[in-house]
Amino acid sequence: MTEQCILCILFHDPMTEWIKKNKTADASELEVRGKTIPKVIVQILKTRGYDTTEKIEKFFAPTLDDLHDPFLLPDIDKAVKRIIQACKNKEKVLLHGDYDTDGITAVALLSLHLQNLGARTETFLPNRFAEGYGVSMQGIDHAVQKDCSLVITADCGITANAEVTYAAQKKIDTIICDHHEPGPELPQAIAVVNPKLIQSAYPFKELAGVGVAFKVVQAVYKRLELPVEDLFQDLDLVALGTVADVAPLINENRVLVKTGLKKIRDSAKEGFRALLAEAKIDHGVTSYHLGFIIGPRLNACGRLRDAQEALELLLTRDRSRAQELAQNLTRDNQERQQIEKTILEQARTMIEQKGLGARRVIVIGHEQWHEGVIGIVASRIAEEYSRPAVLLAIKKDSAKGSCRSIPGFDITAGLKSCSDLLVKFGGHKQAAGLELKPDYIENLSKRINEYAAYFSDDLFQKRRFYDLELDIPDLTEDVIFFLKYFEPTGIENPQPVFRCEHCEVVGVPRVVGYDTLMFALRKQGKVLDVKAFRQAEHILAIKPGKTYIDCLYSVSEDSYTPKHKVVLKIKDMTIEQ
């Protein structure tokens, strides 16, 4: 085998297929508001469904006027009436969230505005290890102890039938604000506000938990004829929770996140200021920063111990306390990263030794795995093997797990097909949690793979998608300028990915950060810096001036440099044969 072939295997799995997402749309330059949008940009937008000048203009310049009427949500009138009553009567209200960033930001948003409207609020975030996810009996008991007459859930509660009944027995009303998939029977609450309900007339189903909380407060403001600008100041919380929960960044979410990102840079919240300083983000904030730098810090304390400090950070007005809390969360995140690395290595070994990579759904567990971290590892496994992944932390009498899926495979529906084996489960199409008895793990693996057998083989093929072929010399200043306006990017609105062939590697490759390989590419005299994530181990395989590659790449700006230098992010690459 030649050295050239060896290099090919190092960088590119030959089983991974590069696929253009859609047939390239016919397009030409477009004039919008006095600006000329390059043909490349128009082509990408048209293939994504933005096929008119009006739609393209809305994509680049969404406004808060594009938000939907909150009174289209189910039970919203009942919820608003009860909340206004609680505020006028200065009732004590328990805000029951979940322990992830979405739930934390939702509780923070509700707390800020209900207090301003006169309610006396208490907050409760379940401990992952003591109570598990969602509404808990301990949470209702907390409401009883604090003499609360109303519980409002945030990012949870849609399947909390027993807990809501228990609250009613204690003379406590409940309002459910959630975005998760409903079960066959809804809780008997005063109101169940969820855009995913069958009877929902709401035009957008994919709000995050914090998005639903925002719409509830928006409805209260409208009913009371209060200035909604006061509410819009807290879109920084909505943006953070929405991105961290990996909600689709289209439609209303795009409006909320795009506006919220602008608020974060100048946020008056000491918590945001401390987080940005701790993470050394001193330039523009993007969805990448929220999803991969800020969000993981807030999630970390809930994964390792308790989420209360993350909530306190978002609500505190004390600068020194905010700085202390931000430092604590950073330490938690560093510890989480080390635990994640160990579990990932163990999971890969188990998969290879047992040949589980050939199964359509990977189900693995271990007695020493940390249940607060396995969800992140499940994401890595699902990405690496192009398979839905179920990772389980096994104890003596119980196994708690996290699932992450691939596009086209609804993991929650898969769990429903095995529900008789599970103590409980819940989540979204792409992510879910579950609990079962350890003796049922093998049965779960068998049954969910039987369910997956009905899907097309292509769904489980390793694939990398790209939008267009675009050579490095064709990355003009205008193209780069408009690529920035695809932000916020994420699920259903990914960064555009391009294919380029026969690029010469130049400059001395080096490793930065944890495992990122950096070098430069040249074609027809144009040179751009490159980042290849998770490729540090292959630094010796690249020979500057001798190595040529084909690659898939996206375009970004390095926010850690004052001049925001353009950098190509390599998605996949192969040495030319």
C-alpha positions in Angstrom: 0.0 0.0 0.0 1.4 3.4 -0.9 1.8 6.3 1.5 -0.7 8.2 -0.5 -3.4 5.6 0.1 -2.6 5.5 3.8 -3.1 9.2 4.1 -6.5 8.9 2.4 -7.6 6.4 5.1 -6.4 8.7 7.8 -8.5 11.6 6.8 -11.5 10.2 5.1 -13.5 7.1 5.8 -14.0 5.6 2.3 -17.5 4.5 3.4 -18.5 8.2 3.8 -20.3 9.5 0.8 -20.2 13.1 -0.2 -23.7 14.2 -1.4 -24.9 17.5 -2.8 -28.0 18.3 -0.8 -30.2 19.4 -3.7 -30.0 19.9 -7.4 -28.5 23.3 -7.9 -31.2 25.9 -8.4 -31.1 28.2 -11.3 -30.2 31.6 -10.0 -28.6 34.9 -10.7 -27.5 37.9 -8.7 -30.4 39.5 -6.8 -30.9 43.2 -5.8 -32.4 43.5 -2.3 -32.6 46.9 -0.5 -29.9 48.3 -2.7 -27.4 45.4 -2.1 -26.4 42.8 -4.7 -26.6 39.3 -3.4 -24.1 37.0 -5.2 -25.4 34.2 -7.4 -23.8 31.6 -5.1 -25.8 32.9 -2.1 -29.1 33.0 -4.0 -28.6 29.4 -5.2 -28.2 28.1 -1.7 -31.2 30.0 -0.4 -33.4 28.8 -3.3 -32.5 25.2 -2.7 -33.5 25.7 1.0 -36.9 26.9 0.0 -36.3 30.7 0.0 -37.4 31.0 -3.6 -38.8 34.5 -3.8 -37.3 37.9 -3.3 -39.6 38.5 -0.3 -38.6 35.2 1.4 -34.9 36.0 0.9 -35.4 39.5 2.3 -37.1 38.0 5.3 -34.3 35.5 5.8 -31.6 38.1 5.9 -33.6 40.7 7.9 -36.1 39.0 10.2 -37.8 41.4 12.7 -39.9 41.0 15.8 -42.9 41.9 13.8 -42.6 38.4 12.3 -43.4 36.7 15.6 -46.6 34.7 15.7 -49.6 35.7 17.9 -49.1 33.9 21.3 -52.9 33.5 21.6 -52.8 30.8 19.0 -51.2 28.5 21.5 -53.5 25.9 23.2 -54.9 26.9 26.6 -53.1 30.2 26.5 -56.2 32.2 27.6 -56.6 30.0 30.7 -52.9 30.3 31.5 -52.8 34.1 31.1 -56.0 34.5 33.2 -54.5 32.4 36.1 -51.1 34.1 35.9 -52.6 37.6 36.0 -54.7 36.5 39.0 -51.6 35.3 40.8 -49.8 38.5 40.1 -52.6 40.8 41.2 -53.1 38.8 44.4 -49.3 38.6 45.0 -49.6 34.8 45.3 -46.5 32.6 45.8 -45.8 30.8 42.5 -43.3 27.9 42.1 -41.5 27.9 38.8 -40.5 24.3 38.2 -37.9 23.9 35.4 -35.5 21.3 34.3 -31.8 21.1 34.9 -30.5 21.8 31.4 -29.9 25.3 29.8 -33.3 25.4 28.2 -35.1 24.8 31.5 -32.8 27.1 33.4 -33.3 30.0 31.0 -37.0 29.4 30.9 -37.2 29.6 34.7 -35.0 32.7 34.8 -37.3 34.5 32.2 -40.5 33.6 34.1 -39.0 34.6 37.4 -37.9 38.1 36.2 -41.2 39.0 34.7 -43.6 37.5 37.1 -41.8 39.2 39.9 -42.1 42.5 38.0 -45.8 41.9 37.7 -46.3 41.4 41.5 -46.0 37.6 42.0 -43.8 36.2 44.7 -41.8 33.5 43.0 -40.0 30.4 44.2 -37.8 28.3 41.9 -37.2 24.6 41.7 -34.7 22.7 39.5 -34.7 18.9 40.0 -31.4 17.3 40.9 -30.5 14.9 38.1 -29.4 12.2 40.5 -32.0 12.5 43.2 -35.1 13.3 41.3 -34.3 12.7 37.6 -35.6 14.9 34.8 -39.0 16.6 34.6 -41.6 17.5 37.2 -41.0 15.6 40.5 -43.0 14.9 43.6 -40.2 16.6 45.5 -40.9 19.7 43.4 -44.6 19.6 44.4 -43.6 19.1 48.0 -41.3 22.1 47.7 -44.3 24.1 46.6 -46.3 22.9 49.6 -43.5 23.8 52.0 -43.2 27.3 50.5 -47.0 27.8 50.6 -47.3 28.2 46.9 -50.8 28.3 45.3 -49.6 27.9 41.7 -47.0 25.8 40.0 -45.8 26.8 36.5 -43.6 24.3 34.7 -41.0 25.4 32.3 -39.5 22.9 29.7 -41.2 20.0 31.4 -44.5 18.6 32.7 -46.2 17.3 29.6 -46.2 13.8 30.9 -46.4 14.7 34.6 -49.9 13.3 35.1 -49.3 11.9 38.6 -47.4 14.9 39.8 -50.2 17.3 38.6 -52.8 15.2 40.3 -50.8 15.2 43.5 -50.5 19.0 43.3 -54.3 19.3 43.0 -54.7 17.2 46.1 -52.6 19.7 47.9 -54.9 22.6 46.6 -52.2 23.8 44.2 -53.0 24.8 40.6 -50.6 23.9 37.8 -49.9 25.4 34.4 -47.8 23.3 32.1 -45.5 25.2 29.7 -43.6 22.6 27.7 -42.4 21.7 24.2 -41.8 18.0 24.5 -43.9 15.3 22.7 -47.2 14.7 24.6 -48.2 11.3 25.9 -51.5 9.6 25.2 -53.2 11.5 28.1 -52.5 15.1 29.2 -52.1 16.1 32.8 -55.2 17.5 34.4 -53.7 21.0 34.8 -55.4 24.4 34.7 -53.7 24.9 31.3 -51.4 22.9 29.1 -49.5 25.2 26.8 -47.5 23.2 24.2 -47.3 23.9 20.4 -47.0 20.2 19.8 -50.4 19.3 21.1 -52.7 17.7 18.4 -55.3 20.4 18.8 -52.7 23.2 18.6 -53.3 25.8 15.9 -49.9 27.4 16.5 -48.1 27.8 13.1 -44.7 26.8 14.4 -44.3 23.6 16.4 -40.6 23.7 17.2 -40.2 26.3 19.9 -37.7 25.4 22.7 -38.9 25.3 26.3 -37.7 28.9 26.9 -39.5 29.9 23.7 -42.8 28.6 25.1 -42.2 30.5 28.3 -41.5 33.6 26.3 -44.8 33.3 24.4 -46.7 32.9 27.7 -45.1 36.1 29.1 -45.7 37.8 25.7 -49.4 36.9 26.0 -49.6 38.3 29.5 -48.0 41.5 28.4 -50.4 41.8 25.5 -53.5 41.1 27.7 -52.3 43.8 30.2 -51.3 46.2 27.4 -47.8 46.5 28.8 -44.8 47.6 26.6 -43.4 44.4 25.0 -40.0 46.2 24.7 -39.5 45.4 28.4 -39.9 41.7 27.5 -37.7 41.9 24.4 -34.7 42.9 26.6 -34.6 39.3 27.8 -34.3 37.7 24.4 -30.7 37.0 25.4 -32.1 34.2 27.6 -34.4 33.0 24.9 -31.5 32.8 22.4 -29.3 30.9 24.8 -31.9 28.3 25.7 -33.1 27.8 22.2 -29.6 27.2 20.7 -28.4 25.1 23.7 -31.5 22.8 23.2 -30.6 22.3 19.6 -34.0 23.6 18.4 -34.4 24.2 14.6 -33.1 27.7 13.8 -35.9 28.5 11.3 -39.1 30.4 11.4 -39.9 32.0 14.8 -36.7 30.5 16.4 -34.6 32.4 13.9 -36.3 35.7 14.8 -35.9 35.1 18.5 -32.2 33.9 18.4 -31.1 36.5 15.8 -32.5 39.3 17.9 -31.3 37.7 21.2 -27.7 37.4 20.0 -27.6 41.2 19.5 -28.9 41.6 23.1 -26.2 39.4 24.6 -23.3 41.5 23.5 -24.7 44.5 25.4 -26.6 42.5 28.1 -27.2 44.3 31.4 -27.2 40.9 33.1 -24.1 40.4 35.2 -24.2 36.7 34.5 -23.9 37.1 30.8 -21.0 39.6 31.2 -19.2 37.2 33.5 -19.7 34.2 31.2 -18.4 36.1 28.2 -15.4 37.3 30.2 -14.7 33.9 31.6 -14.9 32.3 28.1 -12.8 35.2 26.6 -15.4 36.1 24.1 -14.7 39.8 23.5 -16.0 40.1 19.9 -19.3 39.1 18.2 -21.4 36.4 19.8 -22.8 33.7 17.4 -24.9 30.6 17.7 -21.6 28.6 17.9 -20.6 30.5 21.1 -23.9 29.7 22.7 -24.1 26.1 21.6 -20.4 25.1 22.2 -19.0 27.5 24.8 -21.6 29.2 26.9 -24.3 26.5 26.9 -22.0 23.7 28.0 -20.9 25.8 31.0 -24.4 26.2 32.2 -25.2 22.6 31.6 -22.1 21.4 33.4 -23.1 22.0 37.0 -26.5 20.2 36.4 -24.6 17.3 34.8 -22.2 16.9 37.7 -24.1 18.1 40.8 -26.9 20.6 40.9 -28.2 23.3 38.4 -29.0 25.9 41.0 -25.8 27.9 40.5 -26.5 28.3 36.8 -29.9 29.8 37.6 -28.4 32.0 40.2 -25.8 33.2 37.7 -28.5 34.4 35.2 -30.5 36.2 37.9 -27.8 37.8 40.1 -27.2 41.5 40.1 -24.0 41.2 42.1 -21.0 41.5 39.8 -18.5 39.7 42.1 -20.9 36.9 42.7 -21.5 36.5 39.0 -17.7 36.3 38.4 -17.4 33.6 41.2 -20.3 31.6 39.7 -18.9 31.8 36.2 -15.6 30.5 37.4 -17.3 27.6 39.2 -19.1 26.7 36.0 -15.9 26.7 34.0 -14.3 24.3 36.5 -17.4 22.1 36.3 -17.1 22.1 32.5 -13.5 21.2 32.5 -14.2 18.3 34.8 -17.1 17.2 32.5 -14.7 17.3 29.5 -12.3 14.9 31.2 -15.1 12.5 32.2 -16.5 12.7 28.7 -13.2 11.8 27.1 -12.9 8.7 29.3 -16.4 7.5 28.5 -16.0 8.1 24.8 -12.9 6.0 24.7 -14.6 3.2 26.6 -17.7 3.4 24.4 -15.6 3.2 21.2 -13.8 0.1 22.5 -17.0 -1.6 23.4 -18.6 -0.9 20.1 -15.6 -2.3 18.1 -15.0 -5.3 20.4 -18.7 -6.3 20.2 -19.2 -5.4 16.6 -22.1 -3.0 17.5 -21.3 -0.6 14.7 -23.1 -2.9 12.3 -26.4 -2.5 14.2 -28.8 0.2 13.2 -29.1 1.5 16.7 -26.2 1.3 19.1 -27.2 0.4 22.7 -24.4 0.2 25.3 -24.0 0.7 29.0 -21.5 0.6 31.8 -21.6 0.5 35.6 -19.0 3.2 36.0 -20.4 5.7 33.5 -21.6 9.1 34.7 -25.3 9.6 33.9 -24.8 13.4 33.7 -22.3 13.1 30.8 -23.4 10.2 28.7 -25.7 12.4 26.6 -22.8 14.3 25.2 -21.0 11.0 24.4 -24.1 9.6 22.8 -24.0 12.6 20.4 -20.4 11.9 19.5 -21.2 8.2 18.9 -24.2 9.0 16.8 -22.1 11.4 14.7 -19.1 9.0 14.3 -21.1 5.9 13.4 -24.1 7.5 11.7 -26.3 5.5 14.0 -28.8 6.5 16.8 -27.0 5.9 20.1 -28.4 4.9 23.5 -25.9 5.1 26.3 -26.8 3.8 29.8 -25.3 4.4 33.2 -26.0 1.1 35.0 -26.7 0.8 38.7 -27.8 -2.2 40.7 -31.5 -1.8 40.2 -31.8 0.8 37.5 -30.2 2.0 34.2 -30.6 5.6 33.2 -29.7 6.6 29.7 -29.5 9.3 27.1 -30.3 8.9 23.4 -29.1 10.9 20.4 -30.3 10.3 16.9 -29.5 11.0 13.3 -31.6 13.0 10.8 -34.7 11.0 9.7 -34.9 8.7 12.7 -37.3 9.8 15.5 -35.7 8.3 18.6 -38.7 9.1 20.8 -40.9 7.1 18.4 -38.3 4.3 18.6 -38.6 4.3 22.4 -42.3 4.3 22.2 -42.1 1.0 20.3 -40.3 -0.5 23.4 -42.3 1.4 26.1 -43.3 -1.8 27.9 -39.6 -2.3 28.7 -39.1 1.2 30.1 -39.8 2.7 33.5 -40.1 6.1 31.8 -38.8 8.0 28.8 -39.3 11.3 27.0 -37.7 13.8 24.7 -37.6 15.0 21.1 -37.1 13.4 17.7 -33.3 13.8 18.0 -32.7 13.5 21.8 -34.4 11.6 24.6 -33.9 10.2 28.1 -35.0 6.9 29.5 -34.9 4.6 32.5 -35.2 0.9 32.7 -34.2 -2.2 34.7 -30.7 -3.5 33.8 -32.1 -6.9 33.0 -34.0 -5.4 30.1 -31.1 -3.7 28.3 -30.5 -6.6 25.8 -34.2 -6.7 25.1 -34.2 -3.0 24.5 -31.3 -3.3 22.0 -33.1 -6.1 20.2 -36.5 -4.4 20.0 -35.3 -1.0 19.0 -33.2 -2.5 16.2 -36.2 -4.4 15.0 -38.1 -1.1 14.9 -35.1 0.4 12.9 -35.2 -2.4 10.4 -38.2 -0.8 8.7 -36.1 2.2 7.7 -34.2 2.6 4.5 -30.5 1.5 4.4 -29.5 4.9 3.1 -30.5 6.5 6.4 -27.7 4.7 8.2 -25.1 5.3 5.5 -22.2 7.6 6.5 -22.8 10.8 4.5 -21.5 14.3 4.3 -23.7 16.8 2.6 -22.7 20.0 0.8 -24.5 22.8 -0.8 -22.3 23.7 -3.8 -18.9 23.3 -5.5 -17.0 26.4 -4.7 -13.2 26.9 -5.3 -11.2 29.0 -2.8 -10.6 31.7 -5.4 -14.4 32.1 -5.8 -14.7 33.1 -2.1 -15.0 36.8 -2.9 -15.5 39.4 -0.2 -19.2 39.7 -1.2 -19.8 36.0 -0.8 -18.1 36.0 2.6 -20.1 39.0 3.6 -23.4 37.4 2.9 -22.4 34.0 4.4 -22.2 35.8 7.7 -25.9 36.6 7.4 -26.9 33.0 7.5 -26.4 33.3 11.3 -27.8 32.1 13.5 -26.9 28.7 12.0 -27.8 25.3 13.4 -30.4 22.6 13.0 -32.4 23.1 9.7 -30.3 26.2 9.0 -26.7 24.8 8.8 -23.7 26.8 7.7 -23.4 26.4 4.0 -20.9 23.7 3.1 -18.8 23.8 -0.1 -16.8 21.3 -2.0 -13.3 22.2 -3.4 -10.8 19.9 -5.2 -7.1 19.8 -5.7 -6.1 22.3 -3.0 -2.4 22.5 -2.1 -1.5 22.3 1.6 0.9 25.1 2.5 2.4 26.4 5.8 3.5 24.3 8.8 0.6 22.4 10.3 0.1 22.8 14.1 -2.2 21.7 16.8 -4.4 24.3 18.7 -6.7 23.8 21.6 -7.8 20.2 22.5 -7.4 18.4 19.1 -7.7 20.9 16.3 -5.3 20.7 13.4 -4.5 24.0 11.6 -2.7 24.6 8.3 -3.4 26.6 5.2 -4.7 25.8 1.7 -3.7 27.5 -1.6 -5.4 27.4 -5.0 -4.6 29.7 -7.9 -2.6 31.9 -5.7 -5.2 32.5 -3.0 -4.3 31.2 0.5 -6.6 30.8 3.4 -6.1 29.3 6.9 -7.9 26.0 7.8 -9.1 24.4 10.9 -9.6 20.6 10.9 -11.4 19.6 14.2 -10.5 16.3 15.9 -7.6 15.7 13.5 -4.6 16.6 15.7 -3.3 13.0 15.7 -2.7 13.2 11.9 -0.3 16.2 12.0 2.6 14.2 10.7 0.7 13.0 7.7 0.6 16.4 6.1 3.6 17.5 4.0 3.4 21.2 3.1 3.9 21.9 -0.6 3.5 18.2 -1.4 0.0 17.3 -0.2 -3.1 18.1 -2.2 -6.6 17.5 -0.9 -10.2 17.5 -1.9 -12.4 18.8 0.9 -15.7 19.9 2.2 -15.6 23.1 4.1 -17.6 25.9 5.6 -16.5 29.5 6.1 -16.2 31.3 9.4 -14.4 34.2 11.0 -12.0 33.7 13.9 -13.6 35.8 16.6 -10.5 35.5 18.8 -8.5 37.8 16.5 -9.3 41.5 16.3 -9.5 41.6 12.5 -11.9 38.6 12.4 -9.7 36.7 9.9 -11.5 34.3 7.5 -10.9 30.6 8.3 -12.1 27.5 6.5 -13.5 24.8 8.7 -12.9 21.4 7.2 -15.8 19.0 7.5 -14.1 16.1 5.6 -11.1 15.7 3.4 -9.2 13.2 1.3 -5.8 13.0 -0.3 -6.0 12.9 -4.1 -5.3 9.5 -5.5 
